[in-house]
Amino acid sequence: ARKAERVGAAKATTGTVALFALALLAGAFIALGAVFATTVTAGGSEVLGFGLNRLLGGLAFSLGLILVVVAGAELFTGNNLVVMAWASRRVTTLGLLRNWAVVFIGNFVGALATVALMFVSEQYLFGDGVVGVQALEIADAKVGYGFGQAVALGAFCNALVCLAVWLTDSARTTTDKILSVIPPIAAFVASGFEHSIANMYFIPMGLLIKTDKAFVASNAVAPSDLSDLTWTAFFADNLLPVTIGNIIGGSVMVAAVYWVIYLRKTRSTA
């Protein structure tokens, strides 16, 4: 708990340029995990069934947070743990919000840059288009949740993400960190929980693939089936409620709870 507090205080004082650059990396890292998950699950439900295919996707997606934790980057969802330093008054409210804002924007730019490069690479055409169809199905499903449902799915997601980061605080080796990350991340993906930064890749990628009319037509994806997949739906029906849920899951369900358990008494007697 004290390590998380110290790390949070350091994150809040990181220079804006360095913070933004590290956030760009995190957005790209999470996007790479999303690329991996999309690719390995493409066409897999027919062979493995729903649950095992989701588990495979979760194992693949954990690459993203492994890169963030081991290589070093700033991820908005993980930075919800900065609330522990804020609660101990080692970080001001303005410092907390500054960190979240810079990192969220950096993650968004990094994820969108990865989307653009992946679309240009035409990787979605691999496997006779099965990768692209999977990307479209993932994106379309994500804009179909109700607002409250998306908030709840986001809360459970980031509770697991922050627990993964919390576990890495006890790690002493790179292997420890990797093994700490995989189970919680695989669990949130397999369970269908929603991660705001991952969705900055998943949904825009689907939106770009949707513009390839020839691909949509040749893979028997009916345009009417994608009518709800729009930029407005991405921001209003997914990113907004999922981000709110992520903040609840990370800041309240993990950071605040552990602060009360381990640090509140220390703070009250300081």
DOGUBA-111922 format. One line per 8 residues: number of its first residue (from 0); for each residue x, y, z of N, C-alpha, C. Coordinates in Angstrom, 1 decimal. Last residue first. Example, Ala and Ser with C-alpha at 12.3 -4.5 7.8 and 13.67 -1.06 7.14 Angstrom:
2
1 = 12.8:-2.2:7.1:13.7:-1.1:7.1:12.9:0.0:7.9 | 13.2:-5.7:7.8:12.3:-4.5:7.8:13.2:-3.3:7.8
***
This chain:
270
269 = -1.0:10.8:11.7:0.2:11.5:11.2:0.1:13.0:11.7 | -3.2:9.4:12.2:-2.3:9.6:13.3:-1.1:10.4:12.9 | -4.5:9.2:9.8:-5.2:9.8:10.9:-4.3:10.1:12.1 | -2.7:7.8:8.2:-3.0:9.1:7.9:-3.6:9.9:9.1 | -2.8:5.3:9.4:-1.5:6.0:9.3:-1.7:7.5:9.1 | -5.5:4.7:8.9:-5.0:4.8:10.3:-3.7:5.6:10.4 | -5.4:4.5:6.1:-6.3:5.4:6.8:-5.8:5.7:8.2 | -3.9:2.3:5.0:-3.3:3.6:5.2:-4.1:4.7:5.9
261 = -5.3:-0.2:4.8:-3.9:-0.1:5.2:-3.3:1.3:5.5 | -8.1:0.2:4.4:-7.6:-0.9:5.2:-6.2:-0.7:5.7 | -8.3:2.6:2.9:-9.0:2.5:4.2:-8.4:1.4:5.0 | -6.8:1.7:0.6:-6.4:2.9:1.4:-7.0:2.8:2.8 | -8.4:-0.3:-0.4:-7.1:-0.7:0.2:-6.5:0.5:1.0 | -10.6:1.2:-1.2:-10.8:0.1:-0.2:-9.4:-0.2:0.4 | -9.6:3.0:-3.0:-10.1:3.5:-1.8:-10.2:2.4:-0.7 | -8.6:1.1:-5.1:-7.7:2.1:-4.4:-8.3:2.6:-3.1
253 = -11.0:-0.6:-5.6:-9.7:-1.1:-5.3:-8.9:0.0:-4.5 | -13.4:0.8:-5.9:-13.5:-0.7:-5.5:-12.1:-1.2:-5.1 | -12.5:3.4:-6.6:-13.4:3.1:-5.4:-13.2:1.7:-4.9 | -10.8:3.4:-8.8:-10.6:4.3:-7.7:-11.3:4.0:-6.4 | -11.6:1.2:-10.4:-10.2:1.4:-10.0:-10.1:2.2:-8.8 | -14.5:1.4:-10.7:-13.8:0.1:-10.3:-12.4:0.3:-9.8 | -14.8:4.1:-11.3:-15.5:3.6:-10.1:-14.7:2.3:-9.7 | -13.4:4.3:-13.7:-13.0:5.1:-12.5:-13.6:4.6:-11.2
245 = -14.9:2.5:-15.3:-13.5:2.2:-15.0:-13.0:3.0:-13.7 | -17.3:3.9:-15.4:-17.2:2.6:-14.7:-15.8:2.2:-14.4 | -16.5:6.0:-17.0:-17.1:6.3:-15.6:-17.0:5.0:-14.8 | -15.7:4.6:-19.3:-14.7:5.4:-18.5:-15.2:5.7:-17.1 | -18.2:3.6:-20.0:-17.2:2.7:-19.7:-16.1:3.4:-18.9 | -19.7:5.9:-20.7:-20.1:5.1:-19.6:-19.0:4.2:-19.1 | -17.9:6.9:-22.9:-18.3:7.7:-21.7:-18.7:6.8:-20.5 | -17.6:4.8:-24.8:-16.4:5.4:-24.1:-16.8:6.1:-22.8
237 = -20.4:4.0:-25.4:-19.4:3.1:-24.9:-18.3:3.9:-24.1 | -22.2:6.0:-26.2:-22.8:4.7:-25.7:-21.7:3.8:-25.2 | -20.6:8.2:-27.0:-21.8:8.3:-26.1:-22.2:7.0:-25.5 | -18.5:7.2:-28.7:-18.3:8.2:-27.6:-19.4:8.1:-26.6 | -19.8:5.3:-30.4:-18.5:5.0:-29.7:-18.3:5.9:-28.5 | -22.0:6.7:-31.4:-22.2:5.6:-30.5:-20.9:5.2:-29.8 | -20.5:8.5:-33.1:-21.4:9.0:-32.0:-21.6:7.9:-31.0 | -19.4:6.7:-34.9:-18.5:7.5:-34.0:-19.3:8.0:-32.8
229 = -21.3:3.6:-35.1:-21.0:5.0:-35.5:-20.0:5.6:-34.5 | -23.1:1.0:-35.5:-21.7:1.3:-35.3:-21.3:2.6:-35.9 | -25.7:0.6:-36.2:-25.4:1.2:-34.8:-24.0:1.5:-34.6 | -25.4:-0.7:-38.6:-26.0:0.6:-38.6:-25.8:1.3:-37.2 | -24.6:-3.2:-39.2:-23.6:-2.3:-38.6:-24.1:-0.9:-38.5 | -26.7:-4.5:-40.3:-26.2:-5.1:-39.1:-25.2:-4.1:-38.4 | -27.0:-3.2:-42.7:-28.0:-3.0:-41.7:-27.5:-3.5:-40.3 | -24.9:-4.4:-44.2:-24.8:-3.0:-43.8:-25.8:-2.7:-42.6
221 = -24.0:-7.7:-43.4:-25.1:-6.8:-43.9:-24.9:-5.4:-43.4 | -21.4:-9.4:-44.6:-21.8:-8.6:-43.4:-22.8:-7.5:-43.9 | -20.2:-11.0:-46.5:-21.6:-11.2:-46.1:-22.0:-10.5:-44.8 | -17.8:-10.3:-47.5:-17.8:-11.2:-46.3:-19.2:-11.3:-45.7 | -18.3:-8.5:-49.5:-17.7:-9.8:-49.8:-17.7:-10.8:-48.7 | -19.2:-6.2:-48.1:-20.1:-6.9:-49.0:-19.6:-8.3:-49.3 | -16.9:-5.5:-46.6:-18.2:-5.7:-45.9:-19.1:-6.6:-46.8 | -15.1:-5.0:-48.7:-14.8:-6.0:-47.7:-16.1:-6.4:-47.0
213 = -16.3:-2.9:-50.0:-16.1:-4.1:-50.7:-15.9:-5.3:-49.8 | -16.3:-0.9:-48.1:-17.6:-1.4:-48.5:-17.4:-2.7:-49.2 | -14.7:0.1:-45.6:-14.3:-0.8:-46.8:-15.5:-1.5:-47.2 | -15.8:1.2:-43.4:-15.7:2.0:-44.6:-15.3:1.3:-45.8 | -15.4:-0.8:-41.5:-16.8:-0.6:-42.0:-16.8:0.3:-43.3 | -12.8:-0.3:-40.7:-13.1:-1.5:-41.5:-14.5:-1.4:-42.2 | -13.3:1.9:-39.1:-12.5:2.0:-40.3:-12.8:0.9:-41.2 | -14.8:0.7:-37.0:-15.4:1.9:-37.8:-14.6:2.0:-39.1
205 = -13.1:-1.1:-35.9:-14.3:-1.6:-36.6:-14.9:-0.5:-37.5 | -11.3:0.7:-34.9:-10.8:-0.3:-35.9:-12.0:-0.8:-36.6 | -12.9:2.1:-32.9:-12.4:2.8:-34.1:-11.9:1.8:-35.2 | -13.2:-0.3:-31.2:-14.3:0.3:-31.9:-13.9:1.2:-33.1 | -10.5:-1.1:-30.3:-11.5:-2.1:-30.8:-12.6:-1.4:-31.7 | -9.2:1.2:-29.3:-8.7:0.5:-30.5:-9.9:-0.3:-31.1 | -10.7:2.1:-27.3:-10.1:3.1:-28.2:-9.5:2.5:-29.4 | -11.0:-0.1:-25.8:-12.1:0.2:-26.7:-11.7:1.4:-27.6
197 = -8.8:0.0:-24.2:-8.9:-1.1:-25.2:-9.9:-0.7:-26.3 | -9.6:2.1:-22.6:-8.5:2.3:-23.5:-8.4:1.2:-24.5 | -11.9:1.0:-21.2:-12.0:2.2:-22.0:-10.8:2.4:-23.0 | -13.1:-2.2:-21.1:-11.9:-1.4:-20.8:-11.8:-0.2:-21.7 | -15.6:-4.3:-19.8:-15.2:-3.2:-20.7:-14.1:-2.3:-20.2 | -16.0:-7.9:-19.7:-16.0:-6.6:-19.1:-15.3:-5.6:-20.0 | -16.1:-10.6:-20.5:-16.8:-9.6:-21.3:-16.9:-8.2:-20.6 | -14.6:-12.6:-19.3:-16.0:-12.3:-18.7:-16.7:-11.2:-19.5
189 = -12.3:-12.5:-20.7:-13.1:-13.7:-20.9:-14.5:-13.4:-20.4 | -11.3:-10.0:-19.7:-11.6:-10.2:-21.1:-12.6:-11.4:-21.3 | -11.0:-10.6:-17.0:-11.9:-9.5:-17.4:-12.2:-9.6:-18.9 | -9.2:-12.8:-17.0:-10.5:-12.9:-16.4:-11.5:-11.8:-16.9 | -6.9:-11.8:-18.1:-7.6:-12.9:-18.9:-9.0:-13.0:-18.3 | -6.3:-10.1:-16.0:-6.6:-9.6:-17.3:-7.3:-10.6:-18.2 | -5.8:-11.9:-13.8:-6.8:-10.8:-13.8:-7.2:-10.3:-15.1 | -3.6:-13.6:-15.0:-4.9:-14.1:-14.6:-6.0:-13.0:-14.5
181 = -1.3:-11.8:-15.9:-2.1:-12.6:-16.8:-3.5:-13.0:-16.2 | 0.1:-10.4:-13.8:-0.8:-9.7:-14.7:-1.8:-10.6:-15.4 | 1.7:-12.1:-12.5:0.7:-11.4:-11.7:-0.3:-10.8:-12.6 | 3.4:-13.0:-14.5:2.5:-14.0:-13.9:1.4:-13.3:-13.0 | 4.8:-10.6:-14.9:4.0:-11.2:-16.0:3.0:-12.2:-15.4 | 6.1:-10.3:-12.4:5.2:-9.3:-12.9:4.2:-9.8:-14.0 | 7.7:-12.6:-12.2:6.7:-12.3:-11.2:5.6:-11.3:-11.7 | 9.4:-12.1:-14.3:8.5:-13.2:-14.4:7.4:-13.0:-13.4
173 = 10.9:-9.9:-13.3:10.0:-9.7:-14.5:9.0:-10.8:-14.6 | 10.7:-9.9:-9.7:11.3:-10.2:-10.9:10.3:-9.9:-12.1 | 9.1:-9.2:-7.6:10.5:-9.0:-7.4:11.3:-9.2:-8.7 | 5.9:-7.9:-6.8:6.7:-8.7:-7.7:8.2:-8.3:-7.5 | 4.1:-6.3:-5.6:4.8:-7.3:-4.7:5.8:-8.1:-5.5 | 3.0:-4.9:-7.6:3.7:-4.1:-6.6:4.5:-5.1:-5.6 | 1.4:-6.6:-9.0:2.8:-6.4:-9.5:3.6:-5.6:-8.5 | -1.0:-6.4:-7.7:-0.2:-7.6:-7.5:1.2:-7.4:-8.0
165 = -1.8:-3.9:-8.7:-1.6:-4.0:-7.3:-0.7:-5.3:-7.0 | -2.3:-4.6:-11.3:-1.2:-3.7:-11.0:-0.8:-3.8:-9.6 | -4.5:-6.3:-10.8:-3.3:-6.8:-11.5:-2.1:-5.9:-11.2 | -6.3:-4.5:-9.7:-5.8:-5.6:-8.9:-4.5:-6.2:-9.5 | -6.7:-2.9:-11.9:-6.0:-2.3:-10.8:-5.5:-3.4:-9.8 | -8.2:-4.8:-13.5:-6.9:-4.2:-14.0:-6.1:-3.7:-12.8 | -10.4:-5.4:-11.8:-9.4:-6.5:-12.1:-8.1:-5.9:-12.6 | -11.6:-2.9:-11.8:-11.2:-3.5:-10.5:-10.2:-4.6:-10.8
157 = -12.1:-2.6:-14.5:-10.9:-1.9:-13.9:-10.6:-2.3:-12.5 | -14.3:-4.4:-14.8:-13.0:-4.5:-15.6:-11.9:-3.8:-14.9 | -16.2:-3.5:-13.1:-15.6:-4.8:-12.9:-14.3:-4.9:-13.6 | -16.8:-1.0:-14.5:-16.3:-1.1:-13.1:-15.6:-2.4:-12.7 | -17.7:-1.7:-17.0:-16.4:-1.0:-16.9:-15.9:-1.0:-15.5 | -20.1:-2.9:-16.4:-19.0:-3.8:-17.0:-17.6:-3.1:-16.9 | -21.4:-0.7:-15.4:-21.1:-1.8:-14.5:-20.0:-2.7:-15.1 | -21.5:1.0:-17.7:-20.8:1.4:-16.4:-20.4:0.3:-15.5
149 = -23.0:-0.7:-19.4:-21.6:-0.3:-19.7:-20.9:0.2:-18.5 | -25.5:-0.6:-18.0:-24.7:-1.9:-18.2:-23.3:-1.7:-18.5 | -26.2:2.0:-18.2:-25.9:1.5:-16.9:-25.1:0.2:-17.0 | -26.5:2.2:-21.1:-25.6:3.0:-20.3:-25.2:2.4:-19.0 | -26.5:-1.0:-22.9:-27.2:0.2:-22.2:-26.2:0.9:-21.4 | -24.4:-1.9:-25.7:-24.8:-2.0:-24.3:-25.6:-0.7:-23.9 | -23.5:-1.7:-28.3:-24.9:-2.1:-28.1:-25.3:-2.2:-26.7 | -20.9:-1.3:-28.9:-21.8:-0.1:-28.9:-23.2:-0.4:-28.6
141 = -19.9:-3.8:-28.8:-19.5:-2.9:-27.8:-20.3:-1.6:-27.7 | -20.7:-5.1:-31.1:-21.2:-5.5:-29.9:-21.0:-4.5:-28.8 | -19.1:-3.8:-33.0:-20.6:-3.6:-33.1:-21.2:-4.0:-31.7 | -16.5:-4.7:-32.4:-16.9:-3.3:-32.3:-18.4:-3.1:-32.2 | -16.8:-7.5:-32.8:-16.4:-7.0:-31.5:-16.8:-5.5:-31.4 | -17.4:-7.5:-35.5:-18.3:-8.1:-34.6:-18.0:-7.6:-33.2 | -15.1:-6.4:-36.7:-16.4:-5.7:-36.8:-17.4:-6.2:-35.8 | -13.2:-8.3:-36.0:-13.1:-6.9:-35.5:-14.4:-6.2:-35.6
133 = -14.2:-10.5:-37.4:-14.1:-10.6:-35.9:-14.0:-9.2:-35.4 | -13.8:-9.6:-40.0:-15.1:-9.9:-39.5:-15.2:-9.9:-38.0 | -11.0:-9.4:-40.0:-11.8:-8.2:-40.1:-13.2:-8.4:-39.7 | -10.3:-12.1:-39.8:-9.8:-11.2:-38.8:-10.7:-9.9:-38.8 | -11.3:-13.2:-42.1:-11.9:-13.6:-40.8:-11.5:-12.7:-39.7 | -10.2:-12.8:-44.6:-11.1:-11.7:-44.0:-11.7:-12.1:-42.7 | -8.4:-14.8:-45.0:-9.6:-14.7:-45.9:-10.6:-13.7:-45.3 | -6.5:-14.3:-43.2:-7.4:-15.4:-42.9:-8.6:-15.3:-43.8
125 = -6.4:-10.7:-43.3:-5.8:-12.0:-43.1:-6.8:-13.1:-42.8 | -7.5:-8.2:-43.4:-7.8:-9.1:-44.5:-7.3:-10.5:-44.4 | -6.5:-6.8:-41.3:-7.8:-7.3:-41.2:-8.3:-8.2:-42.3 | -4.2:-5.7:-42.2:-4.1:-7.0:-41.5:-5.5:-7.6:-41.3 | -3.7:-3.4:-43.7:-4.7:-4.4:-44.2:-4.6:-5.7:-43.5 | -2.2:-1.3:-43.0:-1.5:-2.6:-43.2:-2.4:-3.6:-43.8 | -4.1:0.6:-42.5:-3.3:0.8:-43.7:-2.6:-0.6:-44.0 | -5.0:-0.4:-40.0:-5.9:-0.3:-41.1:-5.1:-0.2:-42.5
117 = -2.7:0.0:-38.4:-3.2:-1.4:-38.7:-4.2:-1.4:-39.8 | -2.5:2.8:-38.4:-1.4:1.9:-39.0:-1.9:0.5:-39.3 | -4.9:3.5:-37.1:-4.6:3.9:-38.4:-3.5:3.1:-39.1 | -4.5:2.2:-34.6:-5.7:1.8:-35.4:-5.4:2.2:-36.9 | -2.3:3.6:-33.6:-2.2:2.1:-33.9:-3.3:1.7:-34.8 | -3.5:6.0:-33.3:-2.4:5.9:-34.2:-2.2:4.5:-34.6 | -5.4:5.4:-31.3:-5.8:5.8:-32.6:-4.7:5.7:-33.7 | -3.6:4.9:-29.1:-4.5:3.8:-29.6:-5.0:4.1:-31.0
109 = -2.4:7.4:-28.8:-1.6:6.2:-29.1:-2.4:5.1:-29.7 | -4.6:9.0:-28.2:-3.8:9.3:-29.4:-3.0:8.0:-29.8 | -5.5:7.8:-25.8:-6.4:7.9:-27.0:-5.6:8.1:-28.2 | -3.3:8.2:-24.1:-3.7:6.8:-24.4:-4.6:6.8:-25.7 | -3.3:11.0:-24.0:-2.2:10.3:-24.6:-2.5:8.9:-25.0 | -5.8:11.4:-22.6:-5.6:11.9:-24.0:-4.5:11.2:-24.7 | -5.1:10.1:-20.2:-6.3:9.6:-21.0:-6.1:10.1:-22.5 | -2.9:11.6:-19.3:-2.8:10.2:-19.7:-3.9:9.7:-20.5
101 = -4.1:14.1:-18.9:-3.0:14.0:-19.8:-2.8:12.5:-20.3 | -6.1:13.4:-17.0:-6.4:14.0:-18.3:-5.3:13.8:-19.3 | -4.7:12.2:-14.8:-5.7:11.5:-15.5:-6.0:12.1:-16.9 | -3.1:14.4:-14.1:-2.5:13.1:-14.5:-3.5:12.3:-15.3 | -5.0:16.3:-13.4:-4.1:16.6:-14.5:-3.5:15.3:-15.0 | -6.2:15.1:-11.2:-7.0:15.3:-12.5:-6.1:15.6:-13.7 | -4.1:15.1:-9.4:-4.7:13.9:-9.8:-5.4:14.0:-11.1 | -3.6:17.9:-9.1:-2.6:17.0:-9.6:-3.1:15.7:-10.1
93 = -6.0:18.7:-8.1:-5.6:19.2:-9.4:-4.6:18.3:-10.0 | -5.9:17.5:-5.6:-7.0:17.1:-6.5:-6.6:17.6:-7.9 | -2.5:16.5:-4.8:-3.6:17.4:-4.8:-4.7:16.9:-5.8 | -1.0:14.0:-3.0:-1.3:14.5:-4.3:-2.5:15.4:-4.2 | -0.9:13.3:-0.5:0.4:13.5:-1.1:0.3:14.0:-2.5 | -3.2:12.7:0.9:-2.9:14.1:0.7:-1.4:14.3:0.2 | -4.1:10.2:0.8:-3.1:10.5:1.9:-2.6:12.0:1.8 | -5.7:10.4:-1.4:-6.4:10.2:-0.2:-5.4:10.5:1.0
85 = -3.6:10.5:-3.3:-4.5:11.6:-3.2:-5.2:11.6:-1.8 | -2.6:7.9:-3.2:-1.7:9.0:-2.8:-2.6:10.3:-2.6 | -4.9:6.6:-4.1:-4.3:6.3:-2.8:-3.4:7.4:-2.3 | -5.3:7.5:-6.7:-6.2:7.9:-5.6:-5.7:7.6:-4.2 | -3.7:6.1:-8.3:-3.1:7.4:-7.8:-4.0:7.9:-6.7 | -5.2:4.1:-9.4:-4.6:3.9:-8.1:-3.9:5.1:-7.5 | -5.7:5.0:-11.9:-6.8:5.2:-10.9:-6.2:4.9:-9.5 | -3.7:4.1:-13.6:-3.5:5.3:-12.8:-4.6:5.7:-11.9
77 = -4.9:2.0:-15.0:-4.0:1.7:-13.9:-3.7:2.9:-13.0 | -6.3:3.7:-16.8:-7.0:2.8:-15.9:-6.2:2.4:-14.7 | -4.2:5.1:-18.2:-5.3:5.8:-17.4:-5.9:4.8:-16.4 | -0.8:4.3:-18.1:-2.2:3.8:-18.5:-3.2:4.4:-17.6 | 2.3:4.8:-19.1:1.3:5.4:-18.3:-0.1:5.1:-18.8 | 5.1:2.5:-19.0:4.2:3.4:-19.7:3.1:3.8:-18.7 | 7.3:-0.2:-19.2:7.1:1.2:-18.6:6.2:2.1:-19.5 | 7.7:-2.8:-19.7:8.4:-1.9:-20.5:8.4:-0.4:-19.9
69 = 6.0:-3.9:-17.6:7.4:-4.3:-17.7:8.2:-3.2:-18.5 | 3.5:-2.6:-17.9:4.1:-2.8:-16.6:5.6:-3.0:-16.7 | 2.9:-2.6:-20.6:2.8:-1.4:-19.8:3.6:-1.5:-18.6 | 3.2:-5.3:-21.3:4.1:-4.3:-21.9:4.1:-3.0:-21.1 | 1.1:-6.3:-19.8:2.5:-6.8:-19.6:3.5:-5.8:-20.1 | -1.1:-5.1:-21.0:-0.7:-4.7:-19.7:0.7:-5.2:-19.3 | -0.9:-6.5:-23.6:-1.0:-5.1:-23.4:-0.5:-4.6:-22.1 | -1.1:-9.3:-23.1:0.2:-8.7:-23.6:0.2:-7.2:-23.4
61 = -3.6:-9.9:-22.5:-2.8:-9.6:-21.4:-1.4:-9.1:-21.8 | -4.7:-10.8:-24.9:-4.9:-9.4:-24.6:-4.0:-9.0:-23.4 | -4.3:-13.6:-24.7:-3.6:-12.8:-25.7:-3.6:-11.3:-25.3 | -6.0:-14.3:-22.6:-4.6:-14.6:-22.5:-3.8:-13.8:-23.5 | -8.4:-13.5:-23.8:-8.0:-12.8:-22.6:-6.5:-13.1:-22.4 | -8.7:-15.3:-26.0:-8.6:-13.8:-26.2:-8.0:-13.1:-25.0 | -9.0:-17.6:-24.5:-7.8:-17.5:-25.4:-7.6:-16.0:-25.7 | -11.5:-17.0:-23.3:-10.3:-17.2:-22.5:-9.0:-17.1:-23.3
53 = -13.1:-17.0:-25.6:-12.9:-15.8:-24.8:-11.7:-15.9:-23.9 | -12.9:-19.7:-26.2:-12.4:-18.7:-27.2:-12.2:-17.4:-26.5 | -14.1:-20.9:-24.0:-12.7:-21.1:-24.3:-12.1:-20.1:-25.3 | -16.8:-19.9:-24.3:-15.9:-19.7:-23.1:-14.5:-19.8:-23.4 | -17.8:-20.7:-26.9:-17.8:-19.3:-26.5:-16.7:-19.1:-25.4 | -15.8:-23.1:-28.9:-16.9:-22.7:-28.1:-16.7:-21.3:-27.5 | -13.8:-23.8:-30.6:-13.5:-23.9:-29.1:-14.8:-23.7:-28.3 | -15.0:-23.5:-33.2:-14.1:-24.7:-32.8:-14.0:-24.9:-31.3
45 = -16.5:-21.3:-33.3:-17.0:-22.5:-33.9:-16.3:-23.7:-33.5 | -14.8:-19.4:-32.2:-16.0:-19.8:-31.4:-16.6:-21.1:-32.0 | -12.7:-18.6:-33.9:-12.5:-19.6:-32.9:-13.7:-20.1:-32.2 | -12.7:-16.6:-35.8:-13.2:-17.9:-36.2:-13.1:-19.0:-35.2 | -10.4:-15.0:-33.9:-11.1:-14.9:-35.2:-11.5:-16.3:-35.6 | -8.7:-15.0:-31.7:-10.1:-15.4:-31.5:-10.9:-15.4:-32.8 | -6.3:-14.0:-32.6:-6.4:-15.4:-32.2:-7.8:-15.9:-31.9 | -7.0:-11.3:-33.4:-6.5:-12.3:-34.4:-6.7:-13.7:-33.9
37 = -7.9:-10.0:-31.1:-8.8:-10.1:-32.2:-8.3:-11.2:-33.2 | -5.6:-10.2:-29.5:-6.8:-10.9:-29.1:-7.8:-11.1:-30.2 | -3.8:-8.6:-31.0:-3.5:-10.0:-30.7:-4.7:-10.8:-30.4 | -5.1:-6.1:-30.8:-4.8:-6.8:-32.2:-4.6:-8.3:-32.0 | -5.0:-5.8:-28.1:-6.3:-5.9:-28.7:-6.1:-6.5:-30.1 | -2.2:-5.4:-27.7:-2.9:-6.5:-27.1:-4.3:-6.8:-27.7 | -2.0:-3.1:-29.2:-1.3:-4.3:-29.6:-1.9:-5.6:-29.0 | -3.4:-1.4:-27.5:-3.9:-1.6:-28.8:-3.3:-2.9:-29.4
29 = -1.7:-1.3:-25.3:-3.0:-1.9:-25.1:-3.6:-2.2:-26.5 | 0.4:0.1:-26.6:0.6:-1.3:-26.1:-0.7:-2.0:-25.9 | -0.7:2.5:-27.3:-0.2:1.6:-28.4:-0.1:0.2:-27.9 | -1.2:3.5:-24.8:-2.3:3.4:-25.7:-1.9:2.4:-26.8 | 1.5:3.6:-23.8:0.5:2.7:-23.2:-0.7:2.5:-24.1 | 2.6:5.5:-25.5:3.1:4.2:-25.5:2.1:3.2:-24.9 | 1.2:7.8:-24.6:1.1:7.3:-26.0:1.5:5.9:-26.2 | 2.1:7.9:-22.0:0.7:7.6:-22.3:0.5:7.1:-23.7
21 = 4.7:8.7:-22.4:4.5:7.4:-21.8:3.1:7.0:-22.0 | 4.1:11.3:-23.5:4.9:10.3:-24.3:4.7:8.9:-23.7 | 2.9:12.5:-21.2:2.1:12.3:-22.5:2.8:11.2:-23.4 | 5.0:12.5:-19.4:3.8:11.8:-19.1:3.0:11.5:-20.4 | 6.9:14.1:-20.7:7.2:12.8:-20.5:6.0:11.9:-20.2 | 5.3:16.5:-20.7:5.8:15.9:-22.0:6.1:14.5:-21.8 | 4.8:17.0:-18.0:3.7:16.8:-18.9:4.2:16.1:-20.2 | 6.7:15.3:-15.5:6.5:16.3:-16.4:5.5:16.0:-17.5
13 = 5.2:13.9:-12.5:5.9:13.6:-13.8:5.6:14.8:-14.7 | 3.7:14.0:-10.3:4.7:15.1:-10.5:5.5:14.9:-11.7 | 2.1:11.8:-10.2:1.4:13.1:-10.3:2.4:14.2:-10.5 | 3.9:9.7:-10.0:3.2:9.9:-11.2:2.6:11.3:-11.4 | 4.7:10.0:-7.3:5.6:10.3:-8.3:5.0:10.5:-9.7 | 2.3:9.3:-6.0:2.8:10.6:-5.8:3.8:11.0:-6.9 | 2.1:6.6:-6.8:1.1:7.6:-7.2:1.6:9.0:-7.1 | 4.3:5.5:-5.5:4.3:5.5:-7.0:3.2:6.5:-7.5
5 = 3.5:5.8:-2.9:4.7:6.5:-3.4:4.7:6.6:-4.9 | 1.2:4.2:-2.8:1.1:5.6:-2.5:2.3:6.4:-3.0 | 2.3:1.7:-3.5:1.3:2.3:-4.4:1.2:3.8:-4.1 | 3.9:1.4:-1.2:4.5:1.5:-2.5:3.6:2.2:-3.5 | 1.9:1.2:0.8:2.8:2.4:0.8:3.6:2.6:-0.5 | 0.8:-1.2:0.0:0.0:0.0:0.0:0.9:1.3:0.0
***
